[in-house]
Amino acid sequence: MKFSFSSEQEEFRSNLRRFLADRSPTKEVRRLMETEAGWERDAWRKLNAELGLTAVRIPEAYGGQGFGFGELGIVLEEMGRALLCAPFFSTAVLATGAILNAGTEAEKQALLPGIAAGDTVATLAWVEDPAHWDAAATALTATPSGQGKKNGRYKLDGFKSYVLDGHTADLIVVLARAPGSTGADGLSFFTVPGNAPGLSRHALQTMDATRKLARLDFKGVEATLLGQAGAAAGPFESTMTEAAICLANETVGVAERLREDALAYAKMRVQFGRSIASFQSMKHKQADMLIDVELAKSAAYYAAAALDDGDDDVAAIASLAKAASSEAGLQTAIHAIQIHGGIGFTWDNDTHLWFKRAKSSEVLLGDAHRHRELMMQRWAA
């Protein structure tokens, strides 16, 4: 297990940070979050044409760069730091993960090159009840359409909610179950075009406007089977493990940005003729923030390395990283608001943008309490 990044990885991080600082200043974040889509396709294509970020973890055989989760974690951390408004997590983490984990060779060859090139925006739709992030709560049904069992065509009926970028995605990977099945049995993945007849998509009102969510309603929507019928439970769990690790890395980027901004403000703010950063209580708060962020970084980096190394305990480690980063991100955001004082949560101050992302990321994929329970279950198994 490596405990530091290579010189090539550090150079990649440095270049990416400069690029995102130029392309995603706060003014641009505020502009995009006010739009219905939340991102712009031309900017998305240019981002991938210049840096190939959606291709980072896709194998070279499918048009990708073939890097690991260590590199993907760097991308996500820097995107969290810059609060980039783009469908990266939905496309490069969720949808790509589901296709790689569940798809056949022919399906990967057909679906992944478009994602790697930045031409296809994709997402994964699986949540129906906000209290349940696992596959067992799936109620949306998939019924064979004509010769569906032979040609892989099915009709989907039901709904999905809290779908990241679901209202703008070109391709939607949907988790559904066979009628009458329960639990982990009868679950399958399907692919649906974003403009499929019978599919209605509605953007949801969210606290964090930088990360768009949508509700999708399926009424006899034609879908194509992805992978093996009834065998999606295992690939789904692998995809969620990867997503939890990726989200942990993104969250530590958010937390680090909040910590640095709060420290810069404390050095600048003068009270009683002194910088407030010189007050003992402020020094204690800054020290607490630094410790929280560094511990969360260690957990997130370790989890990404464990995933690349094929560690047998990677599912438990993923939950550990998600729990640690969720709490560190939100607590750092709370401290940052307090340090800024009365202006900290005003609209004109930027701190609230990262605060809202920290809060939305805390509950996305399950909060710290859920992941600690999962961690104990997985280590006890």
C-alpha positions as CSV (number, residue, x, y, z in Angstrom):
1,M,0.0,0.0,0.0
2,K,1.4,3.4,-1.0
3,F,1.0,6.3,1.4
4,S,2.0,9.1,-0.9
5,F,1.3,10.1,-4.5
6,S,3.9,9.7,-7.2
7,S,5.5,12.7,-8.9
8,E,3.4,12.1,-12.0
9,Q,0.2,12.1,-9.9
10,E,1.2,15.3,-8.2
11,E,1.9,17.0,-11.5
12,F,-1.5,15.8,-12.8
13,R,-3.1,17.3,-9.7
14,S,-1.3,20.6,-10.1
15,N,-2.2,20.9,-13.8
16,L,-5.8,20.0,-13.1
17,R,-6.1,22.5,-10.2
18,R,-4.9,25.3,-12.4
19,F,-7.2,24.3,-15.2
20,L,-10.3,24.1,-12.9
21,A,-9.4,27.4,-11.2
22,D,-9.5,29.0,-14.6
23,R,-12.6,27.2,-15.9
24,S,-14.7,27.1,-12.7
25,P,-14.4,30.4,-10.8
26,T,-17.1,31.1,-8.3
27,K,-18.8,33.5,-10.8
28,E,-19.1,30.7,-13.3
29,V,-20.4,28.3,-10.6
30,R,-23.1,30.8,-9.7
31,R,-24.1,31.3,-13.3
32,L,-24.4,27.6,-14.1
33,M,-26.3,26.6,-10.9
34,E,-29.0,29.0,-11.9
35,T,-29.6,27.2,-15.2
36,E,-32.1,24.3,-15.5
37,A,-29.5,21.9,-16.8
38,G,-26.7,23.0,-14.3
39,W,-24.0,22.6,-16.9
40,E,-23.2,23.4,-20.6
41,R,-22.6,20.7,-23.2
42,D,-20.0,22.8,-25.2
43,A,-17.9,23.3,-22.0
44,W,-18.3,19.7,-21.1
45,R,-17.0,18.5,-24.5
46,K,-14.1,20.9,-24.3
47,L,-13.2,19.7,-20.8
48,N,-13.0,16.2,-22.0
49,A,-11.3,17.0,-25.3
50,E,-8.5,18.9,-23.5
51,L,-8.1,16.6,-20.5
52,G,-10.0,13.4,-21.2
53,L,-11.3,13.3,-17.6
54,T,-14.3,10.9,-18.3
55,A,-11.8,8.5,-19.8
56,V,-9.5,8.3,-16.8
57,R,-10.8,5.0,-15.3
58,I,-12.1,3.5,-18.6
59,P,-9.7,0.8,-19.9
60,E,-7.8,1.6,-23.1
61,A,-9.7,-1.2,-24.9
62,Y,-12.8,0.9,-24.7
63,G,-11.3,4.2,-25.7
64,G,-10.2,5.2,-22.2
65,Q,-6.9,6.0,-20.5
66,G,-6.8,3.0,-18.3
67,F,-5.8,4.7,-15.0
68,G,-7.0,3.6,-11.6
69,F,-9.1,5.0,-8.7
70,G,-6.1,6.8,-7.3
71,E,-6.1,9.1,-10.4
72,L,-9.9,9.2,-10.5
73,G,-9.8,10.3,-6.8
74,I,-7.5,13.1,-7.7
75,V,-9.9,14.3,-10.4
76,L,-12.9,14.2,-8.0
77,E,-11.0,15.9,-5.1
78,E,-10.0,18.8,-7.4
79,M,-13.6,19.0,-8.8
80,G,-14.9,19.2,-5.3
81,R,-12.4,21.9,-4.4
82,A,-13.5,23.9,-7.5
83,L,-17.2,23.0,-7.2
84,L,-17.3,22.2,-10.9
85,C,-20.8,22.2,-12.3
86,A,-20.7,19.2,-14.7
87,P,-22.2,15.7,-14.9
88,F,-18.9,14.0,-14.0
89,F,-20.0,12.0,-11.0
90,S,-23.1,10.7,-12.7
91,T,-21.3,9.8,-15.9
92,A,-17.7,8.8,-15.0
93,V,-18.5,7.2,-11.6
94,L,-22.1,5.8,-11.5
95,A,-23.0,5.0,-15.1
96,T,-19.4,3.9,-16.1
97,G,-19.1,1.8,-13.0
98,A,-22.4,0.0,-13.7
99,I,-21.4,-0.7,-17.3
100,L,-18.0,-2.0,-16.4
101,N,-19.2,-4.1,-13.5
102,A,-22.3,-5.6,-15.2
103,G,-21.9,-5.3,-19.0
104,T,-20.8,-7.9,-21.5
105,E,-17.8,-7.3,-23.7
106,A,-20.0,-6.3,-26.6
107,E,-22.0,-3.9,-24.4
108,K,-18.8,-2.2,-23.1
109,Q,-17.5,-1.8,-26.6
110,A,-20.8,-0.2,-27.6
111,L,-21.4,2.1,-24.6
112,L,-18.0,3.1,-23.2
113,P,-16.2,4.8,-26.1
114,G,-18.9,7.6,-26.3
115,I,-18.5,8.2,-22.5
116,A,-14.8,8.2,-22.8
117,A,-14.9,10.8,-25.6
118,G,-17.2,13.1,-23.7
119,D,-20.0,12.7,-26.3
120,T,-22.4,10.7,-24.0
121,V,-23.6,12.0,-20.7
122,A,-24.9,9.1,-18.6
123,T,-26.3,8.4,-15.2
124,L,-27.5,5.6,-12.9
125,A,-31.1,5.5,-11.7
126,W,-31.7,3.2,-8.7
127,V,-33.1,5.2,-5.7
128,E,-36.9,5.2,-5.2
129,D,-37.3,5.7,-1.4
130,P,-34.9,8.3,0.1
131,A,-34.5,6.2,3.2
132,H,-33.1,3.3,1.2
133,W,-29.9,3.5,-0.9
134,D,-29.6,-0.3,-1.3
135,A,-30.9,-2.5,-4.2
136,A,-33.4,-4.4,-2.1
137,A,-35.8,-1.4,-2.0
138,T,-36.2,-1.5,-5.8
139,A,-39.8,-1.6,-6.9
140,L,-39.6,-0.6,-10.6
141,T,-40.5,-3.6,-12.7
142,A,-39.0,-4.9,-16.0
143,T,-41.3,-7.1,-18.1
144,P,-40.1,-8.9,-21.2
145,S,-41.3,-7.2,-24.4
146,G,-42.3,-9.8,-27.0
147,Q,-39.3,-11.9,-27.4
148,G,-37.5,-9.9,-24.6
149,K,-35.8,-12.8,-23.0
150,K,-34.2,-13.7,-26.3
151,N,-33.4,-10.2,-27.7
152,G,-32.9,-8.4,-24.4
153,R,-35.9,-6.0,-24.8
154,Y,-38.0,-5.1,-21.8
155,K,-40.6,-2.6,-20.7
156,L,-40.0,-0.6,-17.6
157,D,-42.8,0.6,-15.3
158,G,-42.3,2.7,-12.1
159,F,-40.2,5.6,-11.1
160,K,-36.8,6.6,-9.9
161,S,-36.0,9.7,-7.8
162,Y,-32.8,11.6,-6.8
163,V,-31.2,10.7,-10.1
164,L,-28.0,12.7,-10.6
165,D,-28.3,14.7,-13.8
166,G,-31.3,12.5,-14.8
167,H,-33.1,15.3,-16.5
168,T,-30.3,15.9,-19.0
169,A,-28.5,12.5,-19.4
170,D,-28.3,11.0,-22.9
171,L,-28.1,7.5,-21.5
172,I,-29.7,6.1,-18.3
173,V,-28.7,2.9,-16.6
174,V,-31.7,1.7,-14.7
175,L,-31.9,-0.9,-11.9
176,A,-35.2,-2.8,-12.1
177,R,-36.6,-6.1,-10.9
178,A,-38.6,-9.0,-12.4
179,P,-42.3,-8.9,-11.4
180,G,-42.9,-10.8,-8.2
181,S,-39.2,-10.9,-7.1
182,T,-38.0,-9.6,-3.8
183,G,-34.7,-8.6,-2.1
184,A,-31.6,-9.2,-4.1
185,D,-33.3,-11.7,-6.4
186,G,-34.5,-10.8,-9.9
187,L,-32.5,-7.5,-10.2
188,S,-31.2,-6.5,-13.6
189,F,-29.6,-3.4,-15.2
190,F,-31.1,-1.9,-18.3
191,T,-30.1,1.0,-20.6
192,V,-32.6,3.6,-21.7
193,P,-32.0,6.6,-24.0
194,G,-32.8,9.9,-22.4
195,N,-35.4,10.7,-25.0
196,A,-37.2,7.3,-24.9
197,P,-41.0,7.4,-25.4
198,G,-42.9,6.9,-22.2
199,L,-40.1,8.4,-20.1
200,S,-40.8,11.7,-18.3
201,R,-38.1,13.6,-16.5
202,H,-38.5,16.4,-14.0
203,A,-35.7,18.3,-12.2
204,L,-36.2,18.4,-8.5
205,Q,-35.8,21.4,-6.2
206,T,-32.6,20.8,-4.2
207,M,-30.7,22.6,-1.5
208,D,-27.4,22.2,-3.4
209,A,-28.1,23.8,-6.8
210,T,-24.6,22.8,-8.0
211,R,-25.6,19.1,-8.1
212,K,-28.9,18.6,-10.0
213,L,-31.3,15.8,-9.2
214,A,-34.3,14.5,-11.1
215,R,-37.3,12.3,-10.9
216,L,-37.9,9.8,-13.7
217,D,-41.2,8.2,-14.5
218,F,-41.3,5.1,-16.6
219,K,-44.6,4.1,-18.3
220,G,-44.0,1.1,-20.6
221,V,-40.5,2.4,-21.5
222,E,-38.6,0.2,-23.9
223,A,-35.2,-0.8,-22.4
224,T,-32.3,-3.0,-23.3
225,L,-30.9,-5.5,-20.9
226,L,-27.4,-4.7,-19.6
227,G,-25.4,-7.8,-18.6
228,Q,-27.1,-10.9,-17.4
229,A,-30.8,-11.0,-16.4
230,G,-31.4,-11.3,-12.7
231,A,-27.7,-11.0,-11.8
232,A,-27.4,-7.3,-11.1
233,A,-27.1,-7.5,-7.3
234,G,-23.4,-8.2,-7.2
235,P,-22.4,-5.6,-9.9
236,F,-24.6,-3.0,-8.1
237,E,-22.8,-3.5,-4.8
238,S,-19.4,-3.2,-6.6
239,T,-20.6,0.0,-8.2
240,M,-21.8,1.4,-4.9
241,T,-18.5,0.6,-3.2
242,E,-16.7,2.5,-6.0
243,A,-19.1,5.4,-5.8
244,A,-18.7,5.7,-2.0
245,I,-14.9,5.9,-2.4
246,C,-15.2,8.5,-5.2
247,L,-17.6,10.6,-3.2
248,A,-15.3,10.5,-0.2
249,N,-12.5,11.9,-2.3
250,E,-14.7,14.6,-3.7
251,T,-15.8,15.6,-0.2
252,V,-12.3,16.0,1.1
253,G,-11.7,18.5,-1.8
254,V,-14.8,20.4,-0.6
255,A,-13.6,20.3,3.0
256,E,-10.0,21.4,2.1
257,R,-11.4,24.4,0.2
258,L,-13.6,25.4,3.1
259,R,-10.7,25.1,5.6
260,E,-8.3,27.2,3.4
261,D,-10.9,29.9,2.8
262,A,-11.8,30.1,6.5
263,L,-8.1,30.4,7.4
264,A,-7.5,33.1,4.8
265,Y,-10.5,35.1,6.2
266,A,-9.4,34.7,9.8
267,K,-5.9,36.1,8.8
268,M,-7.6,39.1,7.1
269,R,-10.3,39.9,9.6
270,V,-9.2,42.3,12.3
271,Q,-10.8,42.7,15.7
272,F,-9.6,44.8,18.6
273,G,-6.6,45.8,16.5
274,R,-5.5,42.2,16.0
275,S,-6.1,39.5,13.3
276,I,-8.7,37.1,14.7
277,A,-6.4,34.2,13.6
278,S,-4.2,35.2,16.5
279,F,-6.9,34.5,19.1
280,Q,-6.4,31.2,21.0
281,S,-10.0,30.0,20.4
282,M,-9.5,30.6,16.7
283,K,-6.2,28.7,16.7
284,H,-8.0,25.7,18.4
285,K,-10.8,25.8,15.8
286,Q,-8.3,25.9,12.9
287,A,-6.3,23.0,14.4
288,D,-9.5,20.9,14.8
289,M,-10.4,21.6,11.1
290,L,-7.0,20.6,9.9
291,I,-7.0,17.4,11.9
292,D,-10.5,16.5,10.6
293,V,-9.6,17.2,7.0
294,E,-6.3,15.3,7.1
295,L,-7.9,12.3,8.7
296,A,-10.6,12.3,6.1
297,K,-8.0,12.6,3.3
298,S,-6.1,9.6,4.7
299,A,-9.3,7.5,4.8
300,A,-10.3,8.5,1.2
301,Y,-6.8,8.0,-0.2
302,Y,-6.4,4.6,1.5
303,A,-9.8,3.5,0.2
304,A,-8.9,4.4,-3.4
305,A,-5.6,2.5,-3.1
306,A,-7.4,-0.5,-1.6
307,L,-9.7,-0.5,-4.5
308,D,-6.9,-0.4,-7.0
309,D,-5.1,-3.2,-5.1
310,G,-8.1,-5.4,-4.9
311,D,-8.2,-5.5,-1.1
312,D,-10.7,-8.1,0.2
313,D,-12.0,-5.6,2.7
314,V,-12.6,-2.8,0.2
315,A,-16.3,-2.7,0.8
316,A,-15.8,-2.0,4.6
317,I,-13.0,0.4,3.8
318,A,-15.3,2.3,1.4
319,S,-17.9,2.7,4.2
320,L,-15.2,3.9,6.6
321,A,-14.0,6.5,4.1
322,K,-17.6,7.7,3.3
323,A,-18.4,8.0,7.0
324,A,-15.2,9.9,7.8
325,S,-15.4,12.3,4.9
326,S,-19.1,13.0,5.4
327,E,-18.6,14.1,9.0
328,A,-15.4,16.0,8.3
329,G,-16.9,17.8,5.3
330,L,-20.0,19.0,7.2
331,Q,-18.1,19.9,10.4
332,T,-15.5,21.9,8.5
333,A,-18.4,23.7,6.7
334,I,-20.0,24.5,10.0
335,H,-16.7,25.9,11.4
336,A,-16.2,27.9,8.2
337,I,-19.6,29.5,8.5
338,Q,-18.9,30.4,12.2
339,I,-15.5,31.9,11.4
340,H,-17.0,34.1,8.8
341,G,-19.6,35.3,11.3
342,G,-22.8,36.9,10.2
343,I,-21.8,37.2,6.5
344,G,-21.0,33.4,6.4
345,F,-24.4,32.3,5.2
346,T,-25.4,35.3,3.2
347,W,-26.0,34.9,-0.5
348,D,-23.1,37.3,-1.5
349,N,-20.6,35.2,0.5
350,D,-19.3,32.1,-1.3
351,T,-19.0,29.9,1.8
352,H,-22.6,28.7,1.6
353,L,-22.0,27.1,-1.8
354,W,-19.5,24.6,-0.4
355,F,-21.5,24.2,2.8
356,K,-24.5,23.0,0.7
357,R,-22.3,20.7,-1.3
358,A,-20.9,19.2,2.0
359,K,-24.4,18.7,3.3
360,S,-25.7,17.1,0.1
361,S,-22.7,14.8,-0.1
362,E,-23.2,13.8,3.5
363,V,-26.6,12.2,2.7
364,L,-25.8,11.0,-0.9
365,L,-25.3,7.2,-0.9
366,G,-26.2,7.2,2.8
367,D,-25.0,9.2,5.8
368,A,-22.2,8.4,8.3
369,H,-24.5,6.4,10.6
370,R,-25.6,4.1,7.7
371,H,-22.0,3.5,6.6
372,R,-20.7,2.8,10.0
373,E,-23.4,0.1,10.3
374,L,-22.4,-1.3,6.9
375,M,-18.7,-1.2,7.9
376,M,-19.3,-3.3,11.0
377,Q,-21.5,-5.7,9.1
378,R,-18.9,-6.2,6.4
379,W,-16.0,-6.7,8.8
380,A,-18.1,-9.1,10.9
381,A,-19.0,-11.2,7.8
